């Protein structure tokens, strides 16, 4: 199944709206960002890095994500504790997002670029340099 950039951008926008409501900094990374900066890369999900250290109400965040997506409570809690990744699945579109709860690159959130990644969808994405460094890491 080929998933288009527009569909993945819409998924990221939906997740980003929830993060915005909680005042959390986030940005896209991975295949969607690589496609934006270079040639289209076939990817099956969207990768998002979120600053979970700034989250004051993790229970509320989980419940809001659960209202929109399939999400596992244990995976969510473990990802925050271990500073790793959890997944959400949009039950309407069956599209998946990998949510990384920690940035491997110091200062990464300060270098985010806001750009239109698909028709009518503007989101924060990794800087070109951070996109390359994250792939090397």
Secondary structure, DSSP 8 states (H G I E B T S, - for coil): ----HHHHHHHHHHHHHHHHHTT--EEEETHHHHHHHSS----SEEEEEE-GGG-S-HHHHHHHHHHHSB--HHHHHHHHHHT-EEEEE-TTT--EEEEESS-SSTTGGGG-EEEEEETTEEEEE--HHHHHHHHH-
